[in-house]
Amino acid sequence: MKNYFDLRKIFIWKEELKIFYASIFLFSFASSILQIFIPLYLFGKGFSIGLILLFFAVSQIGRLVSLPICAHLSSSLGAKKNIVLAYIFSIFYFLLLQTVKDVSLVFWLSALLLGLTHAFFWLPLLVHQSKISPNEKRGKITGRLMIYSDIASAIGPFLGGIIIAGFGFNYAFFSAILIIIPAIGLLLLTPEVSKIRKIKFRLVNVRKVYPDLIANGFFNFQAYLDFAVWPIFIFLIISRYQTIGFIQTVSLFISLSAFYLAGKWTDKFNRGKVLFLATVSNSAVGVLRPLANSLLGVFLFNTASAFTNNLQAVPWNVKLQEHLDQDARTEYMFIFEVGGAILSLLGFLTFMALTQTMFLKDVLIYGLIISALAGLGVNMVRK
C-alpha cells in the first residue's frame, strides 16, 4: 500500500509549496521577533550610529565572501539544503550576538555571520522558488508566499517587544532559536528538486545581466540602510519596546492587502510598469518619513511604508524569477548577489563618510531620505 504521507517518495508541487510556505513562515516569525530590535539592541549597548552602520557594512563583506561557497554548495547539494544551512547559521548568529558587549572580535564575527546567513538564504531561496512556481501563476504564488511570510513577520515584533520589555533580549534570542528548529525539519521532509550538477559561471553573460546587478545593489542598500536607521529614528520618539513592536505588527497586518493587489496586477499588467509605480510610491513615502514626530505620525508612516514595500516586493521578485528561467539559475543568482553585496557595501561606506560630522538625528534623517531615493534604482532591472 502506497504511503501517501511520505512526501520524500511522492512529490507533488502543490505539496512542496505548502511545506515551503510553512518553513518560510516559521523562519520569518523567528527572525521578526528580533529584526526591528537589532539596531536598538546595539544602540542600547552603547554603540554609536556610525558603528551600527559599520556593523551592517561588515555584514556585506561576510555575504560577499561566502557567496562563492554558497553557489558551489547550492549546485552540488541542492537549493533547499543551503536554506537549511542558512537557518543553522542564523541560530549561531543569534547565539553570538547576545554575547556582544563592546567593539571586540565577537562584534565583527556577528556582523560577518549575518552576511553569511543572508547569502545562504536568499540565493537558494529564489532559485528554489523559481523551480516550483509556474511562470503564468508566479505573481499569485509569490504574493501568497509573501502574505504568509508577512503574517509571520507581523506577529513577531509584538511578541518580541513584550519578551524584551518583560524579560530582556536574551529570552528573545532564545525564543527565536526555538522556532527556527522546526523550520529546519520541514524543509527536510520533501526531496530536493534542484538538479545536482557542477557549477559553471561562464553560463551567465555578465554584460547581459549587469542591469540586474545594479538594480539589486540599490534594492539591498535601500533595505539594509532602512533597517539600520528607521528603528533608531522611531525609538527617539517612542522609547518603549512594546509600543514599537505593536506598531510594527499592526502596520504589517494592514499592509497584507498590498501583496494581494500586487500579485494580481503583476500577472495581469506589464510587470515593469507595475514595478515602476510601486518603487515610485515607496520612495515617495520614504522621503516623507522624517516628518514623523509623534506616536500617530510613526504609526501612519510605518504603515504606509510597509504597504508600499509590499507593493514593490512582488513585481521585483517575479522579474528576478523570469530572469532565473532564462539563465543558469545558480550562476545567475551568484553574480546577481555579488553585485548587490558590492554596491551595498560601497553605499554604506560612502554614507558613513558623509555623516562623520553630523549629529545623530541628522544622520537618521539623511539615512531615511537616501534609502528612499536608492529604491528608485531598482527600476534598472531588465524589463
C-alpha positions in Angstrom: 0.0 0.0 0.0 1.4 3.4 -1.0 2.2 5.7 1.9 0.6 9.0 1.0 2.2 10.7 4.0 5.8 10.0 2.8 6.5 13.2 0.9 10.0 12.1 0.2 8.6 9.4 -2.1 5.6 11.3 -3.5 6.5 14.7 -4.9 3.6 17.0 -5.8 4.5 20.6 -6.5 1.5 21.9 -4.5 2.5 19.9 -1.5 6.1 21.2 -2.0 4.7 24.7 -1.9 2.7 24.1 1.3 5.7 22.8 3.1 7.9 25.5 1.7 5.4 28.1 2.8 5.3 26.6 6.3 9.1 26.6 6.7 9.5 30.2 5.5 6.6 31.1 7.8 8.4 29.8 10.8 11.8 31.3 9.9 10.2 34.7 9.2 8.4 34.5 12.5 11.6 33.7 14.4 13.6 36.4 12.6 10.9 39.1 13.1 10.9 38.6 16.9 14.3 40.4 16.8 14.7 42.0 13.4 13.4 45.5 14.1 15.1 45.5 17.6 18.6 44.5 16.5 19.7 48.2 15.9 18.1 49.1 19.2 19.9 46.2 20.9 23.2 47.6 19.7 22.2 51.2 20.4 21.3 50.2 23.9 24.7 48.6 24.3 26.3 52.0 23.8 27.2 51.6 20.1 27.1 54.8 18.1 25.1 55.1 14.9 28.4 55.0 13.0 29.3 51.7 14.5 25.8 50.3 13.9 26.1 51.3 10.2 29.6 49.7 10.1 28.1 46.5 11.6 25.8 46.2 8.6 28.6 47.2 6.2 30.8 44.4 7.5 27.8 42.0 7.1 28.0 42.8 3.4 31.7 41.7 3.4 30.6 38.4 5.1 27.9 38.0 2.4 30.3 38.7 -0.4 33.0 36.3 0.8 30.5 33.4 1.4 28.6 33.7 -1.9 31.1 31.6 -3.9 30.9 28.8 -1.3 27.1 29.1 -1.3 26.9 28.9 -5.1 29.0 25.8 -5.2 27.1 24.1 -2.4 23.7 25.1 -3.8 24.7 23.5 -7.1 26.3 20.4 -5.7 23.9 19.7 -2.7 20.7 21.5 -3.8 19.0 24.8 -3.0 16.9 23.5 -0.1 19.9 22.2 1.8 21.5 25.6 1.6 18.4 27.2 3.0 18.7 24.7 5.9 22.3 25.9 6.3 21.1 29.5 6.4 18.7 28.6 9.3 21.6 27.0 11.2 23.8 30.0 10.6 21.1 32.3 11.9 21.0 30.3 15.1 24.7 30.8 15.6 24.3 34.5 14.7 21.7 34.9 17.5 23.8 33.0 19.9 26.9 35.1 19.1 25.1 38.4 19.0 23.7 38.1 22.5 27.3 38.0 23.9 28.3 41.3 22.2 29.4 43.9 24.8 31.8 46.2 23.0 33.8 46.5 19.8 35.6 43.2 20.0 36.1 40.1 17.9 32.6 38.9 18.8 31.1 42.1 17.3 32.9 41.6 14.0 32.1 37.9 13.8 28.4 38.6 14.5 28.3 41.0 11.6 30.1 38.5 9.3 27.8 35.8 10.3 24.7 37.9 9.5 26.1 38.3 6.0 26.8 34.6 5.8 23.2 33.9 6.8 21.8 36.2 4.1 24.0 34.7 1.4 22.9 31.2 2.2 19.2 32.2 2.4 18.5 34.5 -0.5 20.5 32.8 -3.3 19.0 29.3 -2.9 15.5 30.7 -1.9 15.0 32.4 -5.2 16.5 29.5 -7.2 14.2 27.0 -5.4 11.1 29.3 -5.7 11.6 29.7 -9.4 11.7 26.0 -9.9 8.4 25.2 -8.1 6.3 28.2 -9.4 4.9 28.1 -13.0 5.5 31.4 -14.7 1.9 32.1 -15.6 0.9 31.8 -11.9 4.0 33.3 -10.5 2.5 36.6 -9.3 -0.1 34.8 -7.4 2.3 32.3 -5.9 4.8 34.9 -5.0 2.1 37.1 -3.5 0.8 34.2 -1.4 4.3 33.3 -0.1 4.9 36.9 0.9 1.5 37.0 2.6 2.4 34.0 4.7 5.8 35.5 5.4 4.4 38.9 6.3 1.8 37.4 8.6 4.7 35.7 10.5 6.7 38.9 10.4 3.7 40.8 11.7 3.2 38.5 14.7 6.9 38.5 15.7 7.5 42.2 16.6 4.6 42.4 19.1 5.8 39.2 20.8 9.4 40.3 20.7 8.6 43.7 22.2 6.7 42.0 25.1 9.5 39.5 25.7 12.3 42.1 25.6 10.4 44.5 27.9 9.5 41.8 30.3 12.4 39.5 30.3 15.2 41.0 28.3 16.9 40.4 25.0 18.4 37.0 25.9 15.0 35.5 26.2 14.0 36.9 22.8 17.1 35.4 21.2 16.3 32.0 22.8 12.7 32.2 21.6 13.7 32.8 18.0 16.2 29.9 18.1 13.4 27.5 19.3 11.1 28.5 16.5 13.8 28.0 13.8 14.4 24.4 14.7 11.1 23.0 13.3 11.6 25.2 10.2 14.7 23.1 9.5 12.8 19.8 9.9 10.0 20.9 7.5 12.5 21.6 4.6 14.0 18.1 5.1 10.6 16.5 4.6 10.5 16.8 0.8 13.0 15.7 -1.8 15.5 18.2 -3.3 14.1 19.5 -6.7 17.3 21.1 -7.8 19.4 19.4 -10.4 22.7 18.4 -8.9 25.5 19.5 -11.2 28.9 21.2 -11.4 28.6 25.0 -11.3 29.8 26.8 -14.4 30.0 30.6 -14.1 30.6 31.0 -17.8 27.0 30.1 -18.4 25.9 33.6 -17.5 26.9 36.6 -19.6 27.8 39.5 -17.1 27.3 42.1 -19.9 23.8 40.9 -20.4 22.8 40.8 -16.7 24.6 43.8 -15.3 21.4 46.0 -15.1 20.1 43.4 -12.7 23.2 43.6 -10.6 23.0 47.3 -10.3 19.2 47.2 -9.5 19.9 44.6 -6.8 22.6 46.8 -5.3 20.1 49.7 -5.0 17.4 47.3 -3.6 19.8 45.9 -1.0 21.2 49.2 0.0 17.7 50.6 0.5 16.7 47.7 2.6 19.8 47.5 4.8 20.1 51.3 5.4 16.4 51.5 6.2 16.7 48.6 8.6 19.6 50.2 10.3 18.2 53.7 10.8 14.4 53.6 11.0 14.2 51.6 14.3 16.5 54.1 16.0 14.7 57.1 14.5 11.3 55.9 15.9 13.0 54.9 19.2 13.9 58.5 19.8 10.2 59.3 19.6 8.8 56.2 21.2 11.2 54.6 23.7 9.1 51.6 24.6 9.8 48.2 23.0 6.2 47.0 23.4 4.8 50.0 21.6 7.3 49.8 18.7 6.6 46.1 18.4 2.8 46.7 18.4 3.1 49.4 15.8 5.1 47.1 13.5 2.7 44.3 14.0 -0.4 46.4 13.2 1.3 48.1 10.2 2.3 44.7 8.7 -1.2 43.3 9.1 -2.7 46.3 7.4 -0.2 46.1 4.6 -1.1 42.5 3.7 -3.6 43.6 1.1 -0.7 45.0 -0.9 0.5 41.5 -1.7 -2.9 40.5 -3.0 -3.1 43.6 -5.2 0.5 43.4 -6.4 0.1 39.7 -7.1 -3.0 40.3 -9.3 -1.5 43.3 -11.1 1.8 41.6 -11.7 0.1 38.7 -13.6 -2.4 41.0 -15.4 -0.4 44.0 -16.4 3.1 44.9 -17.6 5.4 43.8 -14.8 7.9 46.5 -15.5 5.3 49.2 -15.2 3.9 47.7 -12.0 7.4 47.7 -10.5 7.9 51.3 -11.6 4.7 52.6 -10.0 5.4 50.6 -6.8 9.0 51.9 -6.4 8.0 55.5 -7.0 5.2 55.3 -4.4 7.6 53.5 -1.9 10.3 56.2 -2.4 7.8 59.0 -2.0 6.6 57.6 1.3 10.3 57.0 2.4 11.3 60.7 1.7 8.3 61.9 3.8 9.0 59.6 6.8 11.4 62.0 8.6 8.3 64.2 9.2 7.1 61.7 11.8 7.3 63.4 15.2 4.7 61.7 17.3 3.3 58.2 18.0 0.5 58.7 15.5 2.9 60.0 12.9 5.2 57.0 13.4 2.3 54.6 13.0 0.9 56.3 9.8 4.3 56.5 8.1 5.3 53.0 9.2 2.1 51.6 7.8 2.4 53.5 4.5 6.0 52.3 4.2 5.1 48.7 4.9 2.3 48.9 2.3 4.4 50.3 -0.5 7.3 48.0 0.4 4.9 45.1 -0.2 3.7 46.6 -3.5 7.3 46.7 -4.7 8.3 43.3 -3.4 6.1 41.2 -5.6 6.9 42.6 -9.1 10.6 42.8 -8.1 10.6 39.2 -7.1 8.7 38.0 -10.1 11.0 39.9 -12.5 14.0 38.1 -11.0 12.4 34.7 -11.3 11.7 35.5 -15.0 15.4 36.0 -15.5 16.2 32.9 -13.5 14.1 31.0 -16.0 16.2 32.5 -18.9 19.7 32.0 -17.4 21.5 29.3 -15.5 19.8 29.8 -12.1 22.5 29.3 -9.6 25.2 31.1 -11.6 22.8 34.0 -12.3 22.0 34.3 -8.6 25.6 34.2 -7.6 26.6 37.1 -9.9 23.3 38.9 -9.0 24.0 38.7 -5.3 27.7 39.6 -5.7 26.7 42.8 -7.5 24.2 43.5 -4.8 26.7 43.0 -1.9 29.4 45.1 -3.5 27.1 48.1 -4.3 25.5 47.9 -0.9 28.9 47.9 0.8 30.1 50.9 -1.3 26.8 52.6 -0.5 27.2 52.1 3.3 30.9 53.2 3.3 30.0 56.4 1.3 27.1 57.2 3.5 29.2 56.7 6.6 31.9 59.0 5.3 29.4 61.7 4.5 27.9 61.6 8.0 31.0 61.6 10.2 30.5 65.2 11.4 26.7 65.1 11.7 24.5 64.9 14.8 22.6 61.6 15.4 19.2 63.0 14.3 20.7 64.4 11.1 22.3 61.0 10.3 19.0 59.3 10.7 17.1 61.8 8.6 19.6 61.7 5.7 19.7 57.9 6.0 15.9 57.6 5.5 16.0 60.0 2.6 18.9 58.4 0.9 17.4 54.9 1.5 14.2 56.1 -0.2 15.9 57.6 -3.2 18.1 54.5 -3.7 14.9 52.5 -4.2 14.3 54.2 -7.5 17.4 52.4 -8.8 15.5 49.1 -8.6 13.9 50.1 -11.9 17.2 49.5 -13.7 16.4 45.7 -13.7 16.0 44.2 -17.2 12.4 44.6 -18.4 
